[in-house]
Amino acid sequence: MLDHRYHDDHLWHDRTERLTDAGRLSHLVFVDGRLVDAWSERVETSAYADVADRHDEDRRPQVVQSPPPPPRHVQALHWLDRVAGSREELLAMTSSPVALPRLRDHLDPVADEAWLVADELLGDLRETMLPADLAPPLRECLLLARERLPELAERMTPVRLAAGVAWVVGKANAAIGPEGPVTQIRIADHLGTTSLNACGNQVLGHVRRLGWVSARPWSAHAPALTAVGRVELLSATVRRDLVELRDQSLAEEHACRHADGAIPR
């Protein structure tokens, strides 16, 4: 008596080899629900070639095109908002002279001794290695830090506080660092500290205006300024440069609107 199970196993073994030899299109033939034949062939010349093409397309890696960068003037204006605050603030500070605020007019020499010591350290630093027009921003930064957190001088010590203020204002004006006229190492050595960057970030957290980080628009030739969002922490020279950059960017924006027909001629 024929054992159909044994017979079918041998047939399936033979047909499995035929399925894997010829190509991607496979045929299975069933009679009464039982497999009786199987073979493969090339799909490219069959009626199913378009199906194979669609499968190939689904498996093909999809290339997503990155959106083009915003126009140069858009990048510059967005960056200027992060660096110097509003246009009105920048223009107001640039058009009027900035007087150097007297720290002793704001502080009690007994209760605020640590802040006065930090101010003296900053004064010595200004006289020895920092640009003269950084004097008002350094004083403003010190007063702003005290207004936000009066006990900061005790938490940091006057030396570390002075180092932090110098770092914030120096980086905000591109006056210290590899691209500036004075390195962080020289300032740290002068003040007798080894952690200028850490001190600076601690002060920055109390004086910086919060906002999304905006990439520096290299194509607009923007200076390497650390964004603090406060025009009062910028020197007169930097403010003039930023006003010029804003005027150029606004002129480009106006020209683009004319070109797009958004503004009637």
C-alpha positions as CSV (number, residue, x, y, z in Angstrom):
1,M,0.0,0.0,0.0
2,L,1.4,3.4,-1.0
3,D,2.2,5.8,1.9
4,H,1.0,9.1,0.5
5,R,2.8,11.0,3.3
6,Y,6.2,9.6,2.2
7,H,5.4,10.1,-1.5
8,D,4.3,13.8,-0.9
9,D,7.4,14.5,1.2
10,H,9.6,13.5,-1.7
11,L,7.6,15.5,-4.2
12,W,7.8,18.6,-1.9
13,H,11.6,18.2,-1.6
14,D,12.0,18.1,-5.4
15,R,9.7,21.0,-6.0
16,T,11.3,23.1,-3.2
17,E,14.6,22.9,-5.2
18,R,12.6,24.1,-8.3
19,L,11.2,27.0,-6.3
20,T,14.6,28.3,-5.3
21,D,16.4,28.0,-8.6
22,A,14.7,30.1,-11.3
23,G,13.6,33.5,-10.0
24,R,11.4,35.7,-7.9
25,L,8.0,34.6,-9.3
26,S,6.8,31.3,-7.6
27,H,3.9,29.1,-8.7
28,L,2.1,26.7,-6.4
29,V,-0.5,24.2,-7.8
30,F,-3.0,22.6,-5.5
31,V,-5.5,19.8,-6.3
32,D,-8.2,19.2,-3.7
33,G,-6.2,21.3,-1.3
34,R,-3.0,19.2,-1.8
35,L,0.1,20.6,-3.3
36,V,0.9,18.8,-6.6
37,D,3.4,21.1,-8.3
38,A,5.6,24.1,-7.7
39,W,8.1,26.1,-9.7
40,S,9.8,29.5,-10.0
41,E,10.6,31.7,-13.0
42,R,11.8,35.2,-13.8
43,V,9.3,37.9,-12.9
44,E,10.6,40.5,-15.4
45,T,9.0,38.8,-18.4
46,S,5.8,37.8,-16.7
47,A,2.4,39.5,-16.2
48,Y,3.5,40.3,-12.7
49,A,6.4,42.5,-13.6
50,D,4.7,45.7,-12.5
51,V,3.9,44.1,-9.1
52,A,7.6,43.4,-8.7
53,D,8.5,46.9,-9.6
54,R,6.2,48.3,-7.0
55,H,7.8,46.0,-4.4
56,D,11.2,47.3,-5.4
57,E,10.1,50.8,-5.1
58,D,8.7,50.2,-1.5
59,R,12.1,48.7,-0.5
60,R,14.1,51.5,-2.0
61,P,15.5,53.9,0.6
62,Q,13.5,57.1,0.6
63,V,15.6,60.3,0.2
64,V,14.1,63.2,2.2
65,Q,15.2,66.5,0.9
66,S,16.1,69.0,3.6
67,P,14.3,72.3,3.4
68,P,16.4,75.2,2.1
69,P,17.8,77.5,4.8
70,P,15.9,80.7,5.5
71,P,17.1,83.8,3.6
72,R,20.1,85.5,5.1
73,H,18.2,88.5,6.4
74,V,15.7,86.2,8.2
75,Q,18.5,84.4,9.9
76,A,20.2,87.7,10.9
77,L,17.0,89.3,12.3
78,H,16.2,86.2,14.3
79,W,19.7,86.1,15.7
80,L,19.7,89.8,16.5
81,D,16.5,89.3,18.6
82,R,18.3,86.7,20.7
83,V,21.5,88.7,21.0
84,A,20.3,92.2,21.7
85,G,16.6,92.0,22.4
86,S,14.1,94.1,20.5
87,R,14.9,96.5,17.7
88,E,13.6,99.4,19.8
89,E,15.9,98.6,22.7
90,L,18.9,98.4,20.4
91,L,18.1,101.7,18.7
92,A,17.4,103.5,22.0
93,M,20.6,102.4,23.6
94,T,22.6,103.3,20.5
95,S,21.2,106.7,20.0
96,S,21.7,107.9,23.6
97,P,25.0,107.9,25.5
98,V,25.2,105.4,28.3
99,A,26.4,106.7,31.7
100,L,28.4,104.5,33.9
101,P,26.2,103.7,36.9
102,R,27.7,104.2,40.3
103,L,27.6,100.9,42.2
104,R,28.0,102.6,45.6
105,D,24.8,104.6,44.9
106,H,22.9,101.3,44.8
107,L,24.6,99.4,47.6
108,D,25.2,99.6,51.4
109,P,29.0,99.4,51.9
110,V,28.4,97.2,55.0
111,A,25.7,94.9,53.9
112,D,27.0,94.6,50.3
113,E,30.7,94.4,50.9
114,A,31.1,91.3,48.7
115,W,29.5,93.0,45.8
116,L,31.8,96.1,46.2
117,V,34.8,93.8,46.3
118,A,33.7,92.2,43.1
119,D,33.3,95.6,41.6
120,E,36.8,96.6,42.6
121,L,38.2,93.5,41.0
122,L,36.3,94.2,37.8
123,G,37.6,97.8,37.8
124,D,41.2,96.5,38.0
125,L,40.4,94.1,35.2
126,R,39.0,96.9,33.0
127,E,42.1,99.0,33.5
128,T,44.6,96.2,32.8
129,M,43.3,94.1,29.9
130,L,39.7,94.8,28.8
131,P,38.4,97.4,26.3
132,A,37.4,100.7,27.9
133,D,33.9,100.6,26.5
134,L,33.1,97.4,28.4
135,A,33.0,99.4,31.7
136,P,29.2,100.2,31.5
137,P,28.2,96.6,30.5
138,L,30.3,95.1,33.3
139,R,28.7,97.4,35.9
140,E,25.2,96.7,34.5
141,C,25.8,93.0,34.6
142,L,27.0,93.2,38.2
143,L,23.9,95.3,39.2
144,L,21.6,93.0,37.3
145,A,23.0,89.9,39.0
146,R,22.6,91.5,42.4
147,E,19.0,92.5,41.7
148,R,18.2,89.0,40.6
149,L,20.0,87.2,43.5
150,P,21.5,89.4,46.2
151,E,23.1,86.4,48.0
152,L,25.0,85.3,44.9
153,A,28.2,87.0,46.0
154,E,28.3,84.9,49.1
155,R,27.5,81.8,47.2
156,M,30.3,82.4,44.6
157,T,32.8,84.5,46.5
158,P,33.7,88.0,45.1
159,V,36.5,86.6,43.0
160,R,34.3,84.0,41.3
161,L,31.5,86.6,40.9
162,A,33.9,89.0,39.1
163,A,35.2,86.2,37.0
164,G,31.6,85.2,36.0
165,V,30.6,88.8,35.2
166,A,33.7,89.3,33.1
167,W,33.0,86.0,31.2
168,V,29.4,86.9,30.5
169,V,30.1,90.5,29.2
170,G,33.3,89.4,27.5
171,K,31.6,86.6,25.6
172,A,28.5,88.8,24.9
173,N,30.8,91.3,23.2
174,A,33.3,88.8,21.6
175,A,36.0,90.5,23.7
176,I,37.4,87.3,25.3
177,G,38.2,83.9,24.0
178,P,40.1,82.6,20.9
179,E,38.5,85.2,18.7
180,G,38.8,88.0,21.2
181,P,41.7,90.2,22.2
182,V,42.0,88.6,25.6
183,T,41.9,84.9,26.4
184,Q,40.0,83.3,29.3
185,I,43.2,82.0,30.7
186,R,44.7,85.4,31.1
187,I,41.6,86.7,32.9
188,A,41.5,83.7,35.1
189,D,45.2,84.1,36.0
190,H,44.7,87.8,36.7
191,L,41.8,87.1,39.1
192,G,43.4,84.1,40.7
193,T,40.7,81.5,39.6
194,T,40.8,78.5,37.4
195,S,37.1,78.1,36.4
196,L,36.2,81.2,34.4
197,N,33.8,79.2,32.2
198,A,32.0,77.7,35.2
199,C,31.7,81.0,36.9
200,G,30.4,82.6,33.8
201,N,27.6,80.1,33.2
202,Q,26.5,80.5,36.8
203,V,26.1,84.3,36.4
204,L,24.6,83.9,32.9
205,G,21.8,81.8,34.3
206,H,20.6,84.8,36.4
207,V,21.1,87.6,33.8
208,R,20.2,86.1,30.5
209,R,16.8,86.5,29.0
210,L,15.3,83.2,28.2
211,G,14.7,82.3,24.6
212,W,15.3,79.6,22.0
213,V,18.9,79.3,20.9
214,S,19.5,80.8,17.5
215,A,22.4,79.7,15.3
216,R,24.9,82.4,14.4
217,P,24.2,83.5,10.8
218,W,27.6,82.9,9.3
219,S,26.5,84.1,5.8
220,A,25.5,87.5,7.3
221,H,29.1,88.0,8.7
222,A,27.7,88.2,12.2
223,P,30.2,88.6,15.0
224,A,30.9,85.7,17.5
225,L,28.7,87.0,20.3
226,T,27.1,84.9,23.0
227,A,23.4,85.6,23.0
228,V,22.2,87.1,26.3
229,G,19.2,89.1,25.0
230,R,20.2,92.2,26.8
231,V,21.4,95.3,24.9
232,E,22.6,96.9,28.2
233,L,25.3,94.2,28.4
234,L,26.7,95.2,25.0
235,S,29.4,97.8,24.4
236,A,28.8,100.9,22.2
237,T,31.0,99.5,19.5
238,V,29.1,96.2,19.3
239,R,25.7,98.0,19.4
240,R,26.7,100.1,16.4
241,D,27.7,97.0,14.5
242,L,24.5,95.3,15.3
243,V,22.4,98.3,14.3
244,E,24.2,98.3,10.9
245,L,23.6,94.6,10.5
246,R,19.9,95.0,11.4
247,D,19.6,97.9,8.9
248,Q,21.1,95.8,6.2
249,S,18.8,92.9,7.0
250,L,15.7,95.0,7.0
251,A,16.7,96.5,3.7
252,E,17.1,93.0,2.3
253,E,13.7,92.0,3.7
254,H,12.1,95.1,2.1
255,A,13.7,94.3,-1.2
256,C,12.4,90.7,-1.1
257,R,8.9,91.8,-0.3
258,H,9.0,94.1,-3.4
259,A,10.3,91.3,-5.5
260,D,7.5,89.0,-4.4
261,G,4.8,91.6,-5.0
262,A,3.8,91.8,-1.4
263,I,4.3,95.6,-1.4
264,P,2.8,97.7,-4.2
265,R,5.3,99.7,-6.1
